[in-house]
Amino acid sequence: MGKMEAYRQAVAELGDAPAEAVAKYIEEKYGIEIPPHYIPVYRASLKELNKLTGQKQRAKSVALVTADA
């Protein structure tokens, strides 16, 4: 499991927890060390990834509707 996936799962479990709590949870549960000062970077990266995924899904829907027309 990579650091981003560990972060993603930690956020799913903890919600909007402080960076220190997220970092501690990841290290205890997955044995992966992410310093707390990097947690905001992971948070922003995950937010951007989710945004891009949503855009891709919308584009795919538009392409399907256009192809059916």
C-alpha positions, 0 to 999 in steps of 0.5 A: 500500500502506498502513502496516498492510499494509506492517507485516503483510508485514514481520512475515510476512518478519521474524517477531518482530523488534525494532521498529527492525528492522521499521521499517527493513525497511518503509522500505527495502522499501516506502519507507514511514516508520514510526517505531520507537516506533509499531511496538508500536501496529501490533503490537497493532492487527494482533493485535486485527484477527486476533482479530476476524477469527477471531471473525467466522469462528467466528460465521459457522460457528455461523450456518451450522450453526444454519441447517442444523439 
